[in-house]
Every structure is written in C-alpha cells, then in structure tokens.
C-alpha cells in the first residue's frame, strides 16, 4: 500500500480512513498502540481534561516547567492555523518530517493489529494524531509530557497513557450527545482520566459529585481549588497561590481574563503534585510568559480593538462577559459570532447579551464540515435572542470587516464562537484585514 510522503497528504489520507469524525473507545487505539510498542511519552505525564480552560492550563504548566529547565512536550487540539501546533517540544511546534515519520509508524502498526484481529481496524483522525504525538514525544526523551484530552476523558485516546497527575479544569455542558445531558454525567466521563493513587487536581471549587465519588472509589487523592489550594489577587499586578506550608507571590498572567488566574492556579497545583523540583523563580516566570493564541487575543485595527476568542459554550461566554465588564471602554462593543450547528448558540448569546451594546454580526462556517452551517441557519436558531436582528455574513472575514466599518475609534469588536471562528479571524488579520 502506498502512503503519503507529505504532512498535508497524510492529514487528507487519515481524515478519509474512518467514516466518523468521533468514535469514542479505547480498544482500537490500544491495539495499535500495543503494536507500536512506543513506550512512555515522558519521564512524567500530566493529563488535562475539562470543558473549558484546558488549553490555557496546558500553557501554564508548559511555561512553568520550561522555566524550571525541564524538557517539555505538549499535545493539544484542535489547532488554529497549522496542524503542527498540536505537538510542541520545548515551546516550538514540531516539524512536518517528524509527524510524517510518526504517521507512517502508526499506519504500519495499525495494519499489523488489523491482521492480528482478522477484521477491519480503522482509526479516527484524532486517534492517528494522538498515537503520532505519543511517538514523537517518546523519541524526544522528555522530562514532562502534557497531554490535553480531546473529548471527555474516559474513552478519549489520550487516556491510553497513565498520568502522574490528572487535572480536570472545569465541568460544564458541552458535547452532551457524547458525554451525557448534565454536569454529573459529563463529570463522570472526565473523571475517567483519574488513576488509583495518582493525584487528581480539580480546578473548580465545586466540582460535580460524580467526580469526587469516582476519585474516592478508586483511591485517587483529590486536590481541590478553594480548599486544598487557595489563590487571589493581592497588590496591583500581583496575586498569590498558597497551600499549607507553601506560598507563592506572583505576577498576574499575561493571558487575559479573570478566569486565567484560576487556570494558572490549577497548573501550579498540578506541578506541585508532581515529584519534580521547581525553582522559586520559575513559578513567576512561567505564569508571566505563558501564551496561547485565540484566548482573548488582542489585535489592533486602527483605533479599534479586535478581540479573538475560541469560546464556544455558555460557560466560556460567561468568562468573556466577566472580562468585558471588568474592562470597560469609552466606546461600544460589537460582536462577530459564528458557531457550529451542535452548539448552544442561544445560551452563548444570552450570557453576553448585556455586554454587547453595538451591532451583532453572524457569520457562516460552511468550511467547518458537516457541523458547520451558514449565517442564516444560525440566525434562525437565535430568533428571539439579543442577536435576533443581527447582520448576516457568508464568512467570518466579511463579518469582521463589516463590524469594523461600523465601529468608531474607542470601540471594540469581539470575535468568538469556535476554534474555526478564531482561526478565520487570525487568517483575516494575517492577510492584512
């Protein structure tokens, strides 16, 4: 069988190998992993799940660990502009050649596992990518591998690896078709990354009871924000993190938004739970340097601020609302919103309705595959909402341009709704707006 020899070719090829974008379950991917015999992706592994805050928490763990002199790999998803963003080593995206070699090894192992099974064995796009990332990390002799769960936790491909610390940032309603109808059901799925005797760091003060019950049942020591570790602002530009017998005085994160303090605190708790030495200076250096695109990312266009955020569920919209209220401007706030068809669009708009005093603009995401839709479809879902009279545009770029044309100096434009939305806005900015 002839396989591709470029990364673009591999990505197109693996996308066509499975009829579904998502098929939860570990049997297939475990069979291929066993055939690969890859080995552990790092001396230590931190696995991070959660409805919101995963990517930012990964960024904080990564930045602090790198400031401590550790060799660090981070696997995240989805990407914004280039697939190589998903696999980083020492803060840099891996090159195409490393992923091409890893994909080839995954496919050889998949074919071998299929022969042993005597039946078709097909992997999803995410499963191919996860196995390739684990291979790249194993070859890199990492001190620390940080693995972000793609969907849920219990049945996600990342859960093949036993972590040294498991993290659940938040639990809220998202992906209910896959994870269950309420926080308790979703929490149960996310708690599947926990292991007996392995610290489970919880970013929420009040996580679902299902998470705590599972941790207790398997003997995973839970470390809870708001009780086992505390944090809060102190002097202007400073905050502290503390647990019994240990306290840190830190600069505020460079990442914007009040929620980032909690994400940074969760990351610190995860590293404190690891058996690694972190120099005192590394905590502040990492918190201050952590960066991730698409999280209240600031773009300047003339006298108007453009803020780009990947937020795609009501909990994320609530965090955006909190930031907007904490950061008033003299002008108006306009919104560009584009969402996938299976998202709670009405809940998103409701959470931000009091913060948008300018024009709402809706955009289509037809390029996002079967879950993408056009602006007219989104408008129908938002009938009766604060965005009921929004202007409709075929794509994000035209919506941003239209919002800027109506905005005045001192205004701002918030662009949000999905990773696809953020990526389109960043491409628009890259090509000159």
C-alpha positions as CSV (number, residue, x, y, z in Angstrom):
1,X,0.0,0.0,0.0
2,X,1.3,3.4,-0.9
3,X,1.1,6.0,1.8
4,X,1.6,9.8,1.6
5,X,5.0,11.4,1.9
6,X,4.0,14.9,3.0
7,X,2.1,16.1,6.1
8,X,-0.7,17.6,4.0
9,X,-1.0,14.3,2.2
10,X,-1.2,12.3,5.5
11,X,-3.8,14.6,7.0
12,X,-6.0,14.2,4.0
13,X,-5.5,10.5,4.0
14,X,-6.2,9.9,7.7
15,X,-9.3,12.0,7.5
16,X,-10.7,9.7,4.9
17,X,-9.9,6.4,6.8
18,X,-12.8,6.5,9.3
19,X,-16.5,7.2,8.4
20,X,-17.0,9.2,11.6
21,X,-15.1,12.2,13.0
22,X,-15.6,10.9,16.5
23,X,-15.8,7.3,17.7
24,X,-15.1,7.1,21.4
25,X,-13.5,3.9,22.8
26,X,-10.0,2.7,23.6
27,X,-10.0,-0.9,22.1
28,X,-8.9,0.1,18.6
29,X,-6.3,2.7,19.6
30,X,-5.0,0.4,22.3
31,X,-4.5,-2.4,19.9
32,X,-2.4,-0.1,17.6
33,X,-0.5,1.3,20.5
34,X,0.4,-2.1,21.6
35,X,1.7,-3.0,18.1
36,X,3.8,0.2,18.1
37,X,5.4,-0.5,21.5
38,X,6.1,3.2,21.7
39,X,7.0,3.4,25.4
40,X,6.2,6.2,27.8
41,X,6.0,9.7,26.2
42,X,7.9,11.4,29.1
43,X,9.5,10.7,32.4
44,X,6.4,12.4,33.9
45,X,3.0,12.8,32.4
46,X,0.3,15.3,33.2
47,X,-3.1,14.7,31.6
48,X,-5.6,17.6,31.4
49,X,-9.3,17.3,30.8
50,X,-12.1,19.8,31.2
51,X,-14.9,21.7,29.5
52,X,-13.1,25.0,29.4
53,X,-9.6,26.1,30.4
54,X,-7.7,23.0,29.2
55,X,-5.5,24.8,26.6
56,X,-4.7,27.7,28.9
57,X,-3.8,25.3,31.8
58,X,-1.6,23.3,29.4
59,X,0.2,26.6,28.5
60,X,0.8,27.5,32.2
61,X,2.1,24.0,33.1
62,X,4.3,24.1,30.0
63,X,5.7,27.6,30.6
64,X,6.5,27.0,34.3
65,X,8.1,23.6,33.6
66,X,10.2,25.1,30.8
67,X,11.2,28.0,33.1
68,X,12.4,25.3,35.6
69,X,14.7,23.9,32.9
70,X,12.7,20.8,32.1
71,X,12.4,19.4,28.6
72,X,8.7,19.6,27.9
73,X,6.3,18.3,25.2
74,X,2.7,19.5,24.9
75,X,-0.1,17.8,22.9
76,X,-3.2,19.9,22.3
77,X,-6.2,20.1,20.0
78,X,-7.7,21.4,17.9
79,X,-5.2,23.6,16.1
80,X,-5.9,27.1,14.7
81,X,-3.7,27.7,11.7
82,X,-1.4,24.7,11.2
83,X,-1.6,21.1,12.3
84,X,1.9,21.2,13.8
85,X,0.5,23.5,16.5
86,X,-0.8,20.3,18.2
87,X,2.6,18.9,19.0
88,X,5.2,21.1,20.7
89,X,8.6,20.3,22.2
90,X,10.3,23.0,24.2
91,X,7.8,25.6,23.1
92,X,8.2,25.0,19.4
93,X,5.9,23.2,17.0
94,X,7.4,20.0,15.7
95,X,8.3,20.0,12.0
96,X,6.4,18.2,9.3
97,X,9.1,15.5,8.9
98,X,8.7,14.3,12.5
99,X,4.9,13.9,12.1
100,X,5.2,12.3,8.7
101,X,7.5,9.6,10.1
102,X,5.2,9.1,13.1
103,X,2.1,8.8,11.0
104,X,3.9,6.2,8.9
105,X,4.8,4.2,12.0
106,X,1.2,4.4,13.2
107,X,-0.1,3.0,9.9
108,X,2.3,0.1,9.9
109,X,1.2,-0.8,13.4
110,X,-2.5,-0.4,12.5
111,X,-2.1,-2.8,9.6
112,X,-0.3,-5.3,11.9
113,X,-3.0,-5.0,14.5
114,X,-5.7,-5.4,11.9
115,X,-4.1,-8.6,10.7
116,X,-4.0,-10.0,14.2
117,X,-7.6,-9.0,14.8
118,X,-8.7,-10.6,11.5
119,X,-11.2,-7.8,11.0
120,X,-11.1,-4.2,9.8
121,X,-9.5,-1.8,12.3
122,X,-9.9,1.9,11.5
123,X,-8.7,4.8,13.5
124,X,-10.2,8.3,13.6
125,X,-8.3,11.4,12.7
126,X,-7.8,12.2,16.4
127,X,-6.6,8.7,17.2
128,X,-4.0,8.8,14.4
129,X,-2.9,12.2,15.7
130,X,-2.7,11.1,19.3
131,X,-0.6,8.0,18.5
132,X,1.7,10.0,16.3
133,X,2.2,12.7,19.0
134,X,3.0,10.0,21.6
135,X,5.6,8.5,19.3
136,X,7.2,11.9,18.7
137,X,7.3,12.5,22.4
138,X,8.8,9.1,23.2
139,X,11.6,9.7,20.6
140,X,12.3,13.1,22.2
141,X,13.3,11.9,25.7
142,X,11.1,14.4,27.5
143,X,11.2,15.2,31.2
144,X,7.5,16.1,31.1
145,X,4.7,15.3,28.6
146,X,1.5,17.3,28.9
147,X,-1.5,15.7,27.2
148,X,-4.7,17.5,26.6
149,X,-7.8,15.3,26.3
150,X,-9.8,15.8,23.1
151,X,-13.3,14.9,24.2
152,X,-14.5,13.8,27.6
153,X,-11.8,11.7,29.2
154,X,-12.6,8.0,30.0
155,X,-12.8,6.9,26.3
156,X,-10.5,9.5,24.8
157,X,-7.4,8.3,23.0
158,X,-5.2,10.3,25.4
159,X,-6.4,8.1,28.2
160,X,-4.2,5.3,26.9
161,X,-1.4,6.8,29.0
162,X,-1.3,6.6,32.8
163,X,-0.6,10.0,34.1
164,X,1.5,11.0,37.1
165,X,-1.0,13.8,37.7
166,X,-4.5,14.1,36.3
167,X,-6.3,17.5,36.0
168,X,-9.9,18.4,35.4
169,X,-10.2,22.2,34.9
170,X,-14.0,22.7,34.7
171,X,-17.1,20.6,34.1
172,X,-20.0,22.2,32.2
173,X,-22.5,21.5,29.5
174,X,-20.9,20.7,26.1
175,X,-20.8,17.7,23.8
176,X,-23.9,16.4,25.5
177,X,-24.6,13.9,22.6
178,X,-21.3,12.2,23.5
179,X,-20.9,12.8,27.3
180,X,-24.3,13.0,28.8
181,X,-27.1,15.5,29.5
182,X,-25.9,17.1,32.7
183,X,-22.8,18.1,34.7
184,X,-22.9,14.8,36.7
185,X,-22.8,12.7,33.6
186,X,-20.2,14.8,32.0
187,X,-18.1,14.8,35.2
188,X,-18.2,11.1,35.3
189,X,-16.7,10.8,31.9
190,X,-14.0,13.4,32.6
191,X,-13.1,11.6,35.9
192,X,-12.1,8.6,33.8
193,X,-8.6,10.1,33.4
194,X,-8.1,9.5,37.2
195,X,-5.9,6.6,38.4
196,X,-5.7,4.9,41.8
197,X,-3.1,6.6,44.0
198,X,-2.5,9.4,41.4
199,X,-3.2,13.0,42.4
200,X,-6.4,14.4,40.7
201,X,-6.3,18.2,40.6
202,X,-9.6,19.9,40.3
203,X,-9.8,23.5,39.1
204,X,-13.3,24.1,40.3
205,X,-14.3,24.9,43.9
206,X,-17.5,22.9,43.5
207,X,-16.9,20.1,41.0
208,X,-19.7,17.6,40.3
209,X,-20.3,15.0,43.0
210,X,-19.7,12.3,40.3
211,X,-16.0,13.4,40.0
212,X,-15.4,13.3,43.8
213,X,-17.2,9.9,44.1
214,X,-15.1,8.4,41.4
215,X,-11.9,9.7,42.9
216,X,-12.9,8.3,46.3
217,X,-13.9,5.0,44.9
218,X,-10.6,4.3,43.1
219,X,-8.4,5.9,45.7
220,X,-7.2,9.0,43.7
221,X,-6.4,11.8,46.1
222,X,-8.4,14.8,45.0
223,X,-6.7,18.3,45.3
224,X,-9.5,20.9,45.1
225,X,-9.3,24.6,44.3
226,X,-10.8,26.7,47.0
227,X,-9.9,24.1,49.8
228,X,-6.7,22.3,49.2
229,X,-5.1,25.2,47.5
230,X,-6.1,28.9,47.5
231,X,-5.4,31.9,45.3
232,X,-6.3,35.5,44.9
233,X,-5.1,39.0,44.0
234,X,-3.1,40.9,46.5
235,X,-1.4,44.2,45.4
236,X,-1.9,45.8,42.0
237,X,-0.5,43.5,39.3
238,X,0.2,40.7,41.9
239,X,-1.5,37.6,43.2
240,X,-0.7,34.7,45.4
241,X,-1.1,30.9,45.5
242,X,-1.0,29.0,48.7
243,X,-1.4,25.6,50.3
244,X,-0.5,24.6,53.9
245,X,3.2,25.3,54.4
246,X,3.8,26.8,51.0
247,X,3.0,30.2,49.4
248,X,3.9,32.0,46.2
249,X,3.8,35.7,45.4
250,X,3.3,36.0,41.6
251,X,2.9,38.5,38.7
252,X,-0.5,38.4,37.0
253,X,-0.7,36.2,34.0
254,X,-0.1,37.7,30.6
255,X,-3.1,35.8,29.4
256,X,-6.2,38.0,29.6
257,X,-9.3,37.4,31.7
258,X,-10.1,36.8,35.3
259,X,-10.5,33.1,34.5
260,X,-6.8,32.8,33.7
261,X,-6.0,33.3,37.4
262,X,-7.8,30.1,38.1
263,X,-6.2,28.3,35.2
264,X,-2.8,29.4,36.4
265,X,-3.6,28.3,39.9
266,X,-4.7,24.9,38.7
267,X,-1.5,24.5,36.7
268,X,0.6,25.3,39.8
269,X,-1.3,22.8,41.8
270,X,-0.6,20.1,39.1
271,X,3.1,20.8,39.2
272,X,3.2,20.9,43.0
273,X,1.6,17.4,42.9
274,X,4.5,16.1,40.7
275,X,7.7,14.8,42.2
276,X,9.8,17.4,40.4
277,X,11.8,20.3,41.7
278,X,10.7,23.8,40.5
279,X,13.0,26.7,41.4
280,X,11.2,29.5,43.1
281,X,11.9,31.9,40.2
282,X,10.3,29.6,37.7
283,X,6.8,29.9,39.0
284,X,6.5,33.6,38.3
285,X,8.5,33.5,35.1
286,X,6.2,30.8,33.7
287,X,3.0,32.5,34.8
288,X,4.1,35.7,33.2
289,X,5.3,34.2,29.9
290,X,2.5,31.6,29.2
291,X,0.8,32.4,25.9
292,X,-1.7,30.7,23.7
293,X,-3.4,32.1,20.6
294,X,-7.2,32.6,20.4
295,X,-7.8,33.3,24.1
296,X,-8.9,36.9,24.2
297,X,-6.2,37.5,21.7
298,X,-5.8,41.2,21.1
299,X,-5.5,42.6,17.5
300,X,-5.4,46.3,16.8
301,X,-7.1,47.7,13.7
302,X,-6.7,51.5,13.5
303,X,-8.2,52.9,16.7
304,X,-10.4,49.8,17.3
305,X,-9.5,46.7,19.4
306,X,-10.4,43.4,17.9
307,X,-10.5,40.6,20.5
308,X,-10.5,37.0,19.2
309,X,-11.6,34.1,21.5
310,X,-12.3,30.4,20.9
311,X,-15.1,30.3,23.5
312,X,-17.8,28.0,22.2
313,X,-20.2,27.2,25.1
314,X,-22.2,29.2,27.7
315,X,-19.6,28.7,30.4
316,X,-16.9,30.2,28.2
317,X,-19.3,33.0,27.2
318,X,-19.7,33.8,30.9
319,X,-16.0,34.1,31.3
320,X,-15.9,36.5,28.3
321,X,-18.7,38.5,29.9
322,X,-16.8,38.8,33.2
323,X,-13.7,40.1,31.3
324,X,-15.7,42.6,29.3
325,X,-17.4,44.0,32.4
326,X,-14.0,44.2,34.2
327,X,-12.5,46.1,31.2
328,X,-14.8,48.9,30.3
329,X,-14.2,51.2,27.3
330,X,-15.4,54.6,26.3
331,X,-17.0,53.3,23.1
332,X,-19.3,50.4,22.2
333,X,-18.7,46.6,22.0
334,X,-19.7,44.9,18.7
335,X,-19.9,41.2,18.3
336,X,-19.0,38.8,15.5
337,X,-20.3,35.4,16.3
338,X,-20.1,32.1,14.3
339,X,-20.9,28.7,15.9
340,X,-21.1,25.1,14.9
341,X,-24.5,23.7,14.4
342,X,-24.4,21.5,17.5
343,X,-23.6,24.3,20.0
344,X,-25.9,26.2,22.4
345,X,-25.9,29.4,20.4
346,X,-28.8,30.9,22.3
347,X,-27.0,30.2,25.6
348,X,-23.9,31.9,24.3
349,X,-25.7,35.0,23.2
350,X,-27.7,35.1,26.4
351,X,-24.5,35.1,28.5
352,X,-23.2,38.1,26.6
353,X,-26.4,40.0,25.8
354,X,-25.8,42.7,28.4
355,X,-22.2,43.3,27.3
356,X,-22.8,43.9,23.6
357,X,-24.1,47.4,23.1
358,X,-23.1,47.7,19.5
359,X,-24.1,45.6,16.5
360,X,-24.3,41.8,16.3
361,X,-22.8,40.2,13.2
362,X,-23.4,36.5,12.5
363,X,-21.1,34.6,10.1
364,X,-21.2,31.2,8.4
365,X,-18.8,28.3,9.0
366,X,-19.5,26.3,5.9
367,X,-15.8,25.3,5.6
368,X,-16.1,23.6,9.0
369,X,-17.5,20.4,7.6
370,X,-20.8,18.7,8.5
371,X,-21.1,20.6,11.8
372,X,-20.7,23.9,10.1
373,X,-23.6,26.0,8.8
374,X,-24.4,29.3,7.2
375,X,-25.3,32.6,9.0
376,X,-29.0,32.2,8.0
377,X,-29.2,28.9,9.9
378,X,-27.5,30.5,12.9
379,X,-29.9,33.4,12.8
380,X,-32.9,31.1,12.9
381,X,-31.5,29.4,16.0
382,X,-31.2,32.9,17.6
383,X,-34.7,34.1,16.8
384,X,-36.0,36.0,19.9
385,X,-32.5,36.5,21.3
386,X,-30.4,39.7,21.7
387,X,-28.9,38.8,18.3
388,X,-32.2,38.4,16.6
389,X,-31.7,41.5,14.3
390,X,-28.0,40.7,13.6
391,X,-26.4,41.3,10.3
392,X,-25.6,38.0,8.4
393,X,-22.4,37.4,6.5
394,X,-21.2,34.5,4.5
395,X,-17.9,34.1,6.4
396,X,-16.0,35.4,9.4
397,X,-13.7,37.7,7.4
398,X,-16.5,39.6,5.8
399,X,-18.3,39.8,9.2
400,X,-15.2,41.3,10.9
401,X,-14.7,43.8,8.1
402,X,-18.4,44.8,8.3
403,X,-18.2,45.2,12.1
404,X,-15.0,47.4,11.8
405,X,-16.7,49.5,9.1
406,X,-19.5,50.4,11.6
407,X,-17.2,50.8,14.6
408,X,-15.7,54.1,15.7
409,X,-12.4,54.9,17.5
410,X,-12.7,53.7,21.0
411,X,-15.0,50.8,20.1
412,X,-14.0,47.2,20.2
413,X,-15.1,44.1,18.3
414,X,-15.3,40.7,20.0
415,X,-14.9,37.8,17.6
416,X,-15.9,34.4,19.1
417,X,-17.8,31.2,18.9
418,X,-15.4,28.3,17.9
419,X,-11.9,27.4,17.0
420,X,-13.0,27.8,13.4
421,X,-14.2,31.3,14.1
422,X,-10.9,32.3,15.8
423,X,-8.8,30.7,13.1
424,X,-10.7,32.6,10.4
425,X,-10.2,35.9,12.2
426,X,-6.5,35.2,12.6
427,X,-6.2,34.4,8.9
428,X,-8.0,37.6,8.2
429,X,-5.5,39.6,10.3
430,X,-2.5,37.7,8.8
431,X,-3.6,38.8,5.4
432,X,-3.9,42.5,6.3
433,X,-7.5,42.6,7.4
